[in-house]
Amino acid sequence: MDYGKIVNKALDFIREYVSSSGVGGAVLGLSGGVDSSVTATLLAKALGREKVLALIMPHKETSKRDVEDAIEVARLLGIPCRVINIDDCIKSITTSSPWLTKLTDKVVRGNIIARIRMVILYYHANALKRLVAGTSDRSEYLLGYFTKYGDGAADFFPILDLYKTQVRMLAKYLGLPRKIYEKPSSPGLWKGHLAVEELGFDYDVIDQILYGYFEKKLTLNKLAKEVGLRAVDVKAILERVKKTEHKRAPLPYPKLRF
């Protein structure tokens, strides 16, 4: 891939979209992972460092390394950042409905965390007259590996057309630290949260499946042979895509006017 051309197209898109929206810049959540780091880099290049605000929103189970990495990326880019601990927000929501305490497992709590972060992002964006930049990539989007109305909500998504492995290569091209683009993928919603454990495969494998299915239009058996996996494993990934279709579909509603 021509990453120089990709960068130029991304920068043009960001400039045109933000300019046409009549706002003064962008706000994004910076996690210390590769997606948000690449997005922050593109925003800073496109809009200027002073027009990008990074919010780092840890909770009690957030890795200390992730917070440090996020702060380092903001410093390297020269963009302002704010660290906002969200533990009190989480507690406020979970204690407001005590009858759900026994039903609030780590996944339910994790979705609360993602949605709290988006509320805080939009609070800043509204007050500062800016847009919220989403940081999801194509792999996460197709898998439905995001929280609906959480990290799946934003005004625009600069890297949504790139698969995770392509984002890693772009991070390297942009000169981000090796520890950022080689870091194991993690949504960071609970302690030790790793994407590979939740998804069953690393993105090096998943991206081959997604690319083969959506871009090359391969059948299940041909895809399994090309990737070197059992058909049942490939099917499991594609089933995840199917089951999360509601996350990508337009809002459903009945036709009531005749």
C-alpha positions as CSV (number, residue, x, y, z in Angstrom):
1,M,0.0,0.0,0.0
2,D,1.1,3.6,-0.7
3,Y,0.9,5.0,2.9
4,G,2.0,8.4,1.7
5,K,-1.1,8.6,-0.5
6,I,-3.3,7.3,2.3
7,V,-2.0,10.0,4.6
8,N,-2.7,12.7,2.1
9,K,-6.2,11.5,1.4
10,A,-6.9,11.2,5.2
11,L,-5.6,14.8,5.8
12,D,-7.7,16.2,2.9
13,F,-10.8,14.4,4.3
14,I,-10.3,15.7,7.8
15,R,-9.7,19.3,6.7
16,E,-12.7,19.4,4.4
17,Y,-15.0,17.8,6.8
18,V,-14.1,19.9,9.8
19,S,-14.1,23.1,7.7
20,S,-17.5,22.4,6.2
21,S,-18.9,21.8,9.7
22,G,-18.0,25.3,10.8
23,V,-16.3,24.2,14.0
24,G,-13.0,25.0,15.5
25,G,-11.3,21.6,15.8
26,A,-11.6,18.1,17.1
27,V,-11.7,16.1,20.3
28,L,-10.8,12.5,20.6
29,G,-10.2,9.8,23.2
30,L,-6.6,8.8,23.5
31,S,-6.0,5.4,24.9
32,G,-2.4,4.7,24.2
33,G,-3.3,2.2,21.6
34,V,-2.5,2.2,17.9
35,D,-5.9,3.4,16.5
36,S,-6.2,6.5,18.7
37,S,-2.5,7.3,18.3
38,V,-2.8,7.2,14.5
39,T,-6.0,9.2,14.6
40,A,-4.5,11.8,16.8
41,T,-1.4,12.1,14.5
42,L,-3.6,12.6,11.5
43,L,-5.8,15.2,13.2
44,A,-2.7,17.2,14.4
45,K,-1.2,17.2,10.9
46,A,-4.5,18.1,9.2
47,L,-5.8,20.8,11.7
48,G,-2.8,22.0,13.6
49,R,-1.8,20.9,17.1
50,E,-3.7,23.6,18.9
51,K,-7.0,22.5,17.3
52,V,-6.9,19.0,18.6
53,L,-7.7,18.0,22.2
54,A,-7.0,14.5,23.5
55,L,-8.9,13.2,26.5
56,I,-7.4,10.3,28.5
57,M,-10.1,8.7,30.5
58,P,-8.8,5.9,32.8
59,H,-10.7,4.0,35.5
60,K,-9.4,1.8,38.3
61,E,-8.6,-1.2,36.1
62,T,-6.9,0.8,33.3
63,S,-3.3,-0.2,32.7
64,K,-0.8,2.3,34.0
65,R,1.3,1.7,30.9
66,D,-1.6,2.7,28.7
67,V,-2.1,6.0,30.5
68,E,1.6,6.7,30.3
69,D,1.7,5.8,26.6
70,A,-1.2,8.1,25.8
71,I,0.4,11.0,27.6
72,E,3.6,10.3,25.7
73,V,1.9,10.3,22.4
74,A,0.1,13.6,23.2
75,R,3.5,15.1,24.2
76,L,5.2,13.8,21.0
77,L,2.5,15.3,18.9
78,G,2.4,18.6,20.8
79,I,-1.3,18.4,21.3
80,P,-3.1,19.4,24.6
81,C,-4.5,16.6,26.7
82,R,-6.5,16.2,29.8
83,V,-6.6,13.1,32.1
84,I,-10.1,12.5,33.5
85,N,-10.6,9.7,35.9
86,I,-14.1,8.2,35.4
87,D,-14.4,6.0,38.4
88,D,-16.9,8.3,40.1
89,C,-19.0,8.4,36.9
90,I,-19.1,4.6,36.8
91,K,-20.1,4.3,40.4
92,S,-22.8,6.9,40.0
93,I,-24.5,4.9,37.2
94,T,-24.0,1.4,38.7
95,T,-25.3,2.4,42.2
96,S,-28.3,4.2,40.7
97,S,-29.9,0.9,39.9
98,P,-29.0,-1.5,42.8
99,W,-31.5,-4.1,41.4
100,L,-29.1,-4.7,38.5
101,T,-26.0,-5.3,40.7
102,K,-26.0,-9.1,40.3
103,L,-26.5,-8.7,36.5
104,T,-23.6,-6.2,36.0
105,D,-20.8,-8.4,34.8
106,K,-17.6,-7.1,33.2
107,V,-19.1,-6.8,29.8
108,V,-22.1,-4.7,31.0
109,R,-19.7,-2.6,33.0
110,G,-17.4,-2.3,30.1
111,N,-20.2,-0.9,27.9
112,I,-21.0,1.6,30.6
113,I,-17.4,2.7,30.6
114,A,-17.4,3.2,26.8
115,R,-20.6,5.2,26.9
116,I,-19.4,7.4,29.8
117,R,-16.3,8.3,27.7
118,M,-18.4,9.3,24.8
119,V,-20.6,11.5,26.9
120,I,-17.4,13.3,28.2
121,L,-16.1,13.6,24.7
122,Y,-19.3,15.2,23.5
123,Y,-19.4,17.5,26.6
124,H,-16.0,18.9,25.6
125,A,-16.9,19.0,21.9
126,N,-20.1,20.9,22.5
127,A,-18.6,23.4,25.0
128,L,-15.5,24.0,22.8
129,K,-17.5,24.0,19.5
130,R,-15.6,21.1,18.0
131,L,-16.3,17.7,16.5
132,V,-15.7,14.3,18.1
133,A,-13.3,12.2,16.1
134,G,-13.8,8.4,16.3
135,T,-10.9,6.1,16.4
136,S,-12.3,2.7,15.2
137,D,-10.8,0.8,12.3
138,R,-12.4,-1.4,9.6
139,S,-11.6,-4.7,11.4
140,E,-13.4,-3.5,14.6
141,Y,-16.3,-2.1,12.6
142,L,-17.0,-5.3,10.6
143,L,-16.6,-7.5,13.7
144,G,-19.0,-5.2,15.7
145,Y,-16.1,-5.0,18.2
146,F,-17.2,-1.7,19.7
147,T,-19.9,-0.4,22.0
148,K,-23.0,0.9,20.4
149,Y,-23.3,4.6,21.3
150,G,-20.0,4.3,23.0
151,D,-16.8,4.2,21.0
152,G,-19.0,3.5,18.0
153,A,-20.4,7.0,18.3
154,A,-18.6,10.0,16.8
155,D,-18.9,12.7,14.2
156,F,-16.4,11.3,11.8
157,F,-13.9,8.4,11.6
158,P,-10.6,9.1,9.9
159,I,-9.3,5.5,9.8
160,L,-12.5,3.5,9.4
161,D,-11.5,2.3,6.0
162,L,-8.3,0.7,7.2
163,Y,-7.9,-2.8,8.7
164,K,-6.1,-3.1,12.0
165,T,-3.0,-4.5,10.4
166,Q,-2.9,-1.6,7.9
167,V,-3.3,0.9,10.8
168,R,-0.3,-0.7,12.5
169,M,1.7,-0.2,9.3
170,L,0.5,3.3,9.0
171,A,1.6,4.0,12.6
172,K,5.1,2.8,11.7
173,Y,5.1,5.0,8.6
174,L,4.0,8.0,10.6
175,G,6.9,7.5,13.0
176,L,5.0,6.6,16.1
177,P,6.9,4.6,18.8
178,R,7.3,0.9,18.2
179,K,5.7,0.1,21.5
180,I,2.5,1.7,20.2
181,Y,2.1,-0.2,17.0
182,E,3.4,-3.5,18.4
183,K,1.2,-3.3,21.5
184,P,-1.4,-6.2,21.8
185,S,-4.8,-4.9,21.0
186,S,-7.0,-4.2,24.0
187,P,-10.2,-2.2,24.5
188,G,-9.0,-1.8,28.1
189,L,-12.5,-2.1,29.6
190,W,-11.4,-4.4,32.4
191,K,-8.1,-5.6,33.9
192,G,-6.1,-7.8,31.5
193,H,-8.6,-7.2,28.7
194,L,-7.1,-8.5,25.4
195,A,-8.8,-8.6,22.0
196,V,-7.2,-11.9,21.1
197,E,-8.7,-13.6,24.1
198,E,-12.2,-12.2,23.4
199,L,-12.1,-12.7,19.6
200,G,-10.3,-16.0,19.5
201,F,-7.6,-14.9,17.0
202,D,-5.2,-12.1,16.6
203,Y,-5.8,-9.4,14.0
204,D,-3.1,-10.8,11.8
205,V,-5.4,-13.8,11.2
206,I,-8.7,-12.0,11.5
207,D,-7.8,-9.4,8.9
208,Q,-6.9,-12.1,6.3
209,I,-10.4,-13.5,6.8
210,L,-12.2,-10.2,6.6
211,Y,-10.2,-9.0,3.6
212,G,-10.7,-12.3,1.8
213,Y,-14.4,-12.3,2.4
214,F,-15.2,-8.6,1.9
215,E,-12.6,-7.5,-0.6
216,K,-11.8,-10.6,-2.6
217,K,-15.3,-12.2,-2.2
218,L,-13.9,-15.6,-1.5
219,T,-16.2,-18.5,-0.5
220,L,-15.9,-20.0,3.0
221,N,-13.9,-23.1,1.8
222,K,-11.6,-21.1,-0.4
223,L,-11.1,-18.6,2.4
224,A,-10.3,-21.3,4.9
225,K,-7.7,-22.8,2.5
226,E,-6.1,-19.5,1.8
227,V,-5.8,-18.5,5.4
228,G,-4.8,-22.0,6.6
229,L,-7.6,-22.4,9.1
230,R,-10.4,-24.9,9.6
231,A,-13.6,-23.8,7.9
232,V,-15.4,-23.9,11.3
233,D,-13.0,-21.3,12.6
234,V,-13.4,-19.0,9.6
235,K,-17.2,-19.4,9.9
236,A,-17.0,-18.4,13.6
237,I,-15.5,-15.0,12.7
238,L,-18.0,-14.4,9.9
239,E,-20.8,-15.3,12.2
240,R,-19.6,-12.6,14.5
241,V,-19.9,-10.2,11.6
242,K,-23.5,-11.3,11.0
243,K,-24.6,-11.2,14.6
244,T,-23.4,-7.6,15.0
245,E,-25.1,-6.3,11.9
246,H,-27.5,-4.3,14.0
247,K,-24.5,-2.1,15.2
248,R,-23.8,-1.0,11.6
249,A,-27.4,-0.8,10.3
250,P,-29.4,2.5,10.0
251,L,-31.9,3.0,12.8
252,P,-34.9,0.7,12.3
253,Y,-38.4,2.1,12.3
254,P,-41.8,1.1,10.9
255,K,-43.3,2.9,7.9
256,L,-46.4,4.6,9.5
257,R,-47.3,7.2,6.9
258,F,-49.5,6.1,4.0
